Amino acid sequence: MKTIEELNAIREKAKAQMTVREDNTDLIRVVVGMATCGIAAGARSVINAFTREVGRRKLQNISISQTGCIGICQYEPIVEVIEKGKEKVTYAKVTEDMVPRIVSEHLVNGNVVLEFTVGAIAK
C-alpha cells in the first residue's frame, strides 16, 4: 500500500464484508471454542469435522467459526449453535464422532441432540 487511495479501498472492501455478515442473519452459526483449553481437549479436530461434514453435505446456510474461551473449560470442546429467533444451544465434550449426528439432526432437521448438550452432560 503506497497511497491513501489504496488504504481507502481496503477500508471500503472490509466495510462491505462486514455488511455482508450482518445481513446474513438467517445463517445457522456453529461456534467452536478454540481457546487453549478447547484446543487441548480436541477442539481443532471438532471444528475440522464440522467443516468437512457441512462441506460434504453442501449446506449453504451454515457458518462455522471459532471463538476464544466460552467459560466452562471442564466441558470442552464446546460447540454453540446459534439460530435467529431461537435459544442458543451449547454442546459439551464434543468429539469428531458426534459431529455427523449434530449436523444431521440439529443443523439439517432442527432437532437438538439433547444428550450432547451441556445440561445433559452436567448431570
Rosetta constraint file for C-alpha pairs under 8 A:
AtomPair CA 1 CA 6 HARMONIC 5.91 0.50
AtomPair CA 1 CA 7 HARMONIC 6.72 0.50
AtomPair CA 2 CA 6 HARMONIC 6.87 0.50
AtomPair CA 3 CA 7 HARMONIC 6.62 0.50
AtomPair CA 4 CA 8 HARMONIC 6.12 0.50
AtomPair CA 5 CA 9 HARMONIC 6.12 0.50
AtomPair CA 6 CA 10 HARMONIC 6.32 0.50
AtomPair CA 7 CA 11 HARMONIC 6.26 0.50
AtomPair CA 8 CA 12 HARMONIC 6.12 0.50
AtomPair CA 9 CA 13 HARMONIC 6.18 0.50
AtomPair CA 10 CA 14 HARMONIC 6.23 0.50
AtomPair CA 11 CA 15 HARMONIC 6.15 0.50
AtomPair CA 12 CA 16 HARMONIC 6.15 0.50
AtomPair CA 13 CA 17 HARMONIC 6.37 0.50
AtomPair CA 14 CA 18 HARMONIC 6.30 0.50
AtomPair CA 15 CA 19 HARMONIC 6.30 0.50
AtomPair CA 16 CA 20 HARMONIC 6.31 0.50
AtomPair CA 17 CA 21 HARMONIC 6.39 0.50
AtomPair CA 18 CA 22 HARMONIC 6.29 0.50
AtomPair CA 19 CA 23 HARMONIC 6.12 0.50
AtomPair CA 20 CA 24 HARMONIC 6.39 0.50
AtomPair CA 21 CA 25 HARMONIC 7.67 0.50
AtomPair CA 25 CA 84 HARMONIC 6.47 0.50
AtomPair CA 26 CA 61 HARMONIC 7.38 0.50
AtomPair CA 26 CA 83 HARMONIC 7.26 0.50
AtomPair CA 26 CA 84 HARMONIC 6.14 0.50
AtomPair CA 27 CA 61 HARMONIC 4.90 0.50
AtomPair CA 27 CA 62 HARMONIC 5.54 0.50
AtomPair CA 27 CA 63 HARMONIC 6.37 0.50
AtomPair CA 27 CA 83 HARMONIC 7.02 0.50
AtomPair CA 27 CA 84 HARMONIC 7.75 0.50
AtomPair CA 28 CA 61 HARMONIC 6.09 0.50
AtomPair CA 28 CA 62 HARMONIC 4.84 0.50
AtomPair CA 28 CA 63 HARMONIC 6.08 0.50
AtomPair CA 28 CA 81 HARMONIC 6.97 0.50
AtomPair CA 28 CA 82 HARMONIC 5.92 0.50
AtomPair CA 28 CA 83 HARMONIC 4.98 0.50
AtomPair CA 28 CA 84 HARMONIC 7.51 0.50
AtomPair CA 28 CA 107 HARMONIC 7.45 0.50
AtomPair CA 29 CA 62 HARMONIC 5.98 0.50
AtomPair CA 29 CA 63 HARMONIC 4.80 0.50
AtomPair CA 29 CA 64 HARMONIC 6.04 0.50
AtomPair CA 29 CA 65 HARMONIC 7.50 0.50
AtomPair CA 29 CA 80 HARMONIC 7.86 0.50
AtomPair CA 29 CA 81 HARMONIC 5.65 0.50
AtomPair CA 29 CA 82 HARMONIC 5.00 0.50
AtomPair CA 29 CA 83 HARMONIC 6.48 0.50
AtomPair CA 30 CA 62 HARMONIC 7.17 0.50
AtomPair CA 30 CA 63 HARMONIC 6.01 0.50
AtomPair CA 30 CA 64 HARMONIC 4.76 0.50
AtomPair CA 30 CA 65 HARMONIC 6.28 0.50
AtomPair CA 30 CA 79 HARMONIC 6.75 0.50
AtomPair CA 30 CA 80 HARMONIC 5.77 0.50
AtomPair CA 30 CA 81 HARMONIC 4.71 0.50
AtomPair CA 30 CA 82 HARMONIC 6.53 0.50
AtomPair CA 31 CA 64 HARMONIC 6.00 0.50
AtomPair CA 31 CA 65 HARMONIC 4.97 0.50
AtomPair CA 31 CA 66 HARMONIC 5.21 0.50
AtomPair CA 31 CA 67 HARMONIC 6.57 0.50
AtomPair CA 31 CA 79 HARMONIC 5.60 0.50
AtomPair CA 31 CA 80 HARMONIC 5.07 0.50
AtomPair CA 31 CA 81 HARMONIC 6.44 0.50
AtomPair CA 31 CA 82 HARMONIC 7.93 0.50
AtomPair CA 32 CA 43 HARMONIC 7.00 0.50
AtomPair CA 32 CA 46 HARMONIC 7.92 0.50
AtomPair CA 32 CA 47 HARMONIC 6.38 0.50
AtomPair CA 32 CA 64 HARMONIC 7.80 0.50
AtomPair CA 32 CA 65 HARMONIC 6.39 0.50
AtomPair CA 32 CA 66 HARMONIC 4.72 0.50
AtomPair CA 32 CA 67 HARMONIC 6.16 0.50
AtomPair CA 32 CA 77 HARMONIC 7.49 0.50
AtomPair CA 32 CA 78 HARMONIC 6.02 0.50
AtomPair CA 32 CA 79 HARMONIC 4.57 0.50
AtomPair CA 32 CA 80 HARMONIC 6.48 0.50
AtomPair CA 33 CA 38 HARMONIC 5.71 0.50
AtomPair CA 33 CA 43 HARMONIC 6.91 0.50
AtomPair CA 33 CA 66 HARMONIC 5.87 0.50
AtomPair CA 33 CA 67 HARMONIC 5.06 0.50
AtomPair CA 33 CA 68 HARMONIC 5.53 0.50
AtomPair CA 33 CA 69 HARMONIC 5.87 0.50
AtomPair CA 33 CA 70 HARMONIC 6.06 0.50
AtomPair CA 33 CA 76 HARMONIC 7.63 0.50
AtomPair CA 33 CA 77 HARMONIC 6.59 0.50
AtomPair CA 33 CA 78 HARMONIC 5.55 0.50
AtomPair CA 33 CA 79 HARMONIC 6.42 0.50
AtomPair CA 34 CA 38 HARMONIC 5.03 0.50
AtomPair CA 34 CA 39 HARMONIC 5.53 0.50
AtomPair CA 34 CA 43 HARMONIC 6.17 0.50
AtomPair CA 34 CA 44 HARMONIC 7.24 0.50
AtomPair CA 34 CA 66 HARMONIC 5.94 0.50
AtomPair CA 34 CA 67 HARMONIC 5.66 0.50
AtomPair CA 34 CA 68 HARMONIC 5.26 0.50
AtomPair CA 34 CA 69 HARMONIC 6.77 0.50
AtomPair CA 35 CA 39 HARMONIC 6.19 0.50
AtomPair CA 35 CA 67 HARMONIC 7.19 0.50
AtomPair CA 35 CA 68 HARMONIC 4.51 0.50
AtomPair CA 35 CA 69 HARMONIC 4.94 0.50
AtomPair CA 36 CA 40 HARMONIC 5.96 0.50
AtomPair CA 36 CA 69 HARMONIC 7.92 0.50
AtomPair CA 37 CA 41 HARMONIC 6.26 0.50
AtomPair CA 37 CA 69 HARMONIC 7.61 0.50
AtomPair CA 37 CA 73 HARMONIC 6.13 0.50
AtomPair CA 37 CA 76 HARMONIC 6.90 0.50
AtomPair CA 38 CA 42 HARMONIC 6.35 0.50
AtomPair CA 38 CA 43 HARMONIC 5.16 0.50
AtomPair CA 38 CA 44 HARMONIC 7.96 0.50
AtomPair CA 38 CA 69 HARMONIC 7.61 0.50
AtomPair CA 38 CA 73 HARMONIC 7.19 0.50
AtomPair CA 38 CA 76 HARMONIC 5.20 0.50
AtomPair CA 38 CA 77 HARMONIC 4.95 0.50
AtomPair CA 38 CA 78 HARMONIC 7.15 0.50
AtomPair CA 39 CA 43 HARMONIC 4.77 0.50
AtomPair CA 39 CA 44 HARMONIC 5.74 0.50
AtomPair CA 39 CA 77 HARMONIC 7.50 0.50
AtomPair CA 41 CA 76 HARMONIC 5.93 0.50
AtomPair CA 41 CA 77 HARMONIC 5.76 0.50
AtomPair CA 42 CA 46 HARMONIC 6.59 0.50
AtomPair CA 42 CA 76 HARMONIC 7.96 0.50
AtomPair CA 42 CA 77 HARMONIC 6.23 0.50
AtomPair CA 42 CA 95 HARMONIC 7.39 0.50
AtomPair CA 43 CA 47 HARMONIC 6.14 0.50
AtomPair CA 43 CA 76 HARMONIC 7.50 0.50
AtomPair CA 43 CA 77 HARMONIC 5.06 0.50
AtomPair CA 43 CA 78 HARMONIC 7.58 0.50
AtomPair CA 43 CA 94 HARMONIC 7.93 0.50
AtomPair CA 44 CA 48 HARMONIC 6.24 0.50
AtomPair CA 45 CA 49 HARMONIC 6.04 0.50
AtomPair CA 45 CA 95 HARMONIC 7.92 0.50
AtomPair CA 45 CA 96 HARMONIC 6.46 0.50
AtomPair CA 46 CA 50 HARMONIC 6.32 0.50
AtomPair CA 46 CA 77 HARMONIC 7.67 0.50
AtomPair CA 46 CA 94 HARMONIC 7.05 0.50
AtomPair CA 46 CA 95 HARMONIC 5.99 0.50
AtomPair CA 46 CA 96 HARMONIC 5.08 0.50
AtomPair CA 46 CA 99 HARMONIC 7.29 0.50
AtomPair CA 47 CA 51 HARMONIC 6.23 0.50
AtomPair CA 47 CA 64 HARMONIC 7.71 0.50
AtomPair CA 47 CA 66 HARMONIC 7.91 0.50
AtomPair CA 48 CA 52 HARMONIC 6.16 0.50
AtomPair CA 49 CA 53 HARMONIC 6.04 0.50
AtomPair CA 49 CA 96 HARMONIC 5.80 0.50
AtomPair CA 49 CA 99 HARMONIC 6.51 0.50
AtomPair CA 50 CA 54 HARMONIC 5.93 0.50
AtomPair CA 50 CA 64 HARMONIC 7.47 0.50
AtomPair CA 50 CA 99 HARMONIC 6.17 0.50
AtomPair CA 50 CA 100 HARMONIC 7.81 0.50
AtomPair CA 50 CA 103 HARMONIC 7.70 0.50
AtomPair CA 51 CA 55 HARMONIC 5.97 0.50
AtomPair CA 51 CA 64 HARMONIC 6.98 0.50
AtomPair CA 52 CA 56 HARMONIC 5.88 0.50
AtomPair CA 53 CA 57 HARMONIC 6.20 0.50
AtomPair CA 53 CA 99 HARMONIC 7.62 0.50
AtomPair CA 53 CA 100 HARMONIC 6.51 0.50
AtomPair CA 53 CA 103 HARMONIC 7.37 0.50
AtomPair CA 54 CA 58 HARMONIC 6.01 0.50
AtomPair CA 54 CA 59 HARMONIC 5.50 0.50
AtomPair CA 54 CA 62 HARMONIC 7.41 0.50
AtomPair CA 54 CA 103 HARMONIC 7.34 0.50
AtomPair CA 55 CA 59 HARMONIC 6.50 0.50
AtomPair CA 62 CA 107 HARMONIC 7.89 0.50
AtomPair CA 69 CA 73 HARMONIC 7.68 0.50
AtomPair CA 70 CA 78 HARMONIC 7.65 0.50
AtomPair CA 72 CA 76 HARMONIC 7.26 0.50
AtomPair CA 75 CA 92 HARMONIC 5.16 0.50
AtomPair CA 75 CA 93 HARMONIC 5.17 0.50
AtomPair CA 75 CA 118 HARMONIC 7.38 0.50
AtomPair CA 76 CA 92 HARMONIC 6.08 0.50
AtomPair CA 76 CA 93 HARMONIC 5.05 0.50
AtomPair CA 76 CA 94 HARMONIC 7.19 0.50
AtomPair CA 77 CA 92 HARMONIC 6.18 0.50
AtomPair CA 77 CA 93 HARMONIC 4.94 0.50
AtomPair CA 77 CA 94 HARMONIC 5.33 0.50
AtomPair CA 77 CA 95 HARMONIC 7.46 0.50
AtomPair CA 78 CA 90 HARMONIC 6.89 0.50
AtomPair CA 78 CA 91 HARMONIC 5.67 0.50
AtomPair CA 78 CA 92 HARMONIC 4.75 0.50
AtomPair CA 78 CA 93 HARMONIC 6.13 0.50
AtomPair CA 78 CA 94 HARMONIC 6.26 0.50
AtomPair CA 79 CA 90 HARMONIC 5.82 0.50
AtomPair CA 79 CA 91 HARMONIC 5.07 0.50
AtomPair CA 79 CA 92 HARMONIC 6.63 0.50
AtomPair CA 79 CA 94 HARMONIC 7.12 0.50
AtomPair CA 80 CA 88 HARMONIC 6.74 0.50
AtomPair CA 80 CA 89 HARMONIC 5.58 0.50
AtomPair CA 80 CA 90 HARMONIC 4.46 0.50
AtomPair CA 80 CA 91 HARMONIC 6.13 0.50
AtomPair CA 81 CA 88 HARMONIC 5.86 0.50
AtomPair CA 81 CA 89 HARMONIC 5.17 0.50
AtomPair CA 81 CA 90 HARMONIC 6.50 0.50
AtomPair CA 82 CA 86 HARMONIC 7.39 0.50
AtomPair CA 82 CA 87 HARMONIC 7.26 0.50
AtomPair CA 82 CA 88 HARMONIC 4.90 0.50
AtomPair CA 82 CA 89 HARMONIC 6.67 0.50
AtomPair CA 83 CA 87 HARMONIC 7.35 0.50
AtomPair CA 83 CA 88 HARMONIC 6.92 0.50
AtomPair CA 89 CA 112 HARMONIC 7.71 0.50
AtomPair CA 89 CA 117 HARMONIC 7.18 0.50
AtomPair CA 90 CA 117 HARMONIC 5.62 0.50
AtomPair CA 90 CA 118 HARMONIC 5.88 0.50
AtomPair CA 91 CA 116 HARMONIC 5.49 0.50
AtomPair CA 91 CA 117 HARMONIC 4.14 0.50
AtomPair CA 91 CA 118 HARMONIC 5.46 0.50
AtomPair CA 92 CA 116 HARMONIC 6.19 0.50
AtomPair CA 92 CA 117 HARMONIC 5.62 0.50
AtomPair CA 92 CA 118 HARMONIC 4.95 0.50
AtomPair CA 92 CA 121 HARMONIC 6.77 0.50
AtomPair CA 93 CA 116 HARMONIC 7.74 0.50
AtomPair CA 93 CA 121 HARMONIC 7.93 0.50
AtomPair CA 94 CA 98 HARMONIC 6.32 0.50
AtomPair CA 94 CA 99 HARMONIC 7.59 0.50
AtomPair CA 94 CA 116 HARMONIC 7.43 0.50
AtomPair CA 95 CA 99 HARMONIC 6.90 0.50
AtomPair CA 98 CA 102 HARMONIC 6.36 0.50
AtomPair CA 99 CA 103 HARMONIC 6.08 0.50
AtomPair CA 100 CA 104 HARMONIC 5.98 0.50
AtomPair CA 101 CA 105 HARMONIC 5.76 0.50
AtomPair CA 101 CA 106 HARMONIC 7.74 0.50
AtomPair CA 101 CA 113 HARMONIC 7.88 0.50
AtomPair CA 102 CA 106 HARMONIC 5.25 0.50
AtomPair CA 102 CA 107 HARMONIC 6.66 0.50
AtomPair CA 102 CA 112 HARMONIC 7.63 0.50
AtomPair CA 102 CA 113 HARMONIC 6.45 0.50
AtomPair CA 103 CA 107 HARMONIC 4.78 0.50
AtomPair CA 103 CA 108 HARMONIC 6.14 0.50
AtomPair CA 104 CA 108 HARMONIC 5.18 0.50
AtomPair CA 104 CA 109 HARMONIC 6.46 0.50
AtomPair CA 105 CA 109 HARMONIC 5.07 0.50
AtomPair CA 105 CA 110 HARMONIC 6.31 0.50
AtomPair CA 105 CA 111 HARMONIC 5.32 0.50
AtomPair CA 105 CA 112 HARMONIC 6.77 0.50
AtomPair CA 105 CA 113 HARMONIC 6.84 0.50
AtomPair CA 106 CA 110 HARMONIC 4.47 0.50
AtomPair CA 106 CA 111 HARMONIC 4.52 0.50
AtomPair CA 106 CA 112 HARMONIC 4.93 0.50
AtomPair CA 106 CA 113 HARMONIC 6.57 0.50
AtomPair CA 107 CA 111 HARMONIC 7.74 0.50
AtomPair CA 113 CA 117 HARMONIC 6.94 0.50
AtomPair CA 114 CA 120 HARMONIC 6.75 0.50
AtomPair CA 115 CA 120 HARMONIC 5.35 0.50
AtomPair CA 115 CA 121 HARMONIC 7.09 0.50
AtomPair CA 116 CA 120 HARMONIC 6.55 0.50
AtomPair CA 116 CA 121 HARMONIC 6.67 0.50
AtomPair CA 117 CA 121 HARMONIC 6.31 0.50
AtomPair CA 118 CA 122 HARMONIC 5.88 0.50
AtomPair CA 119 CA 123 HARMONIC 6.72 0.50
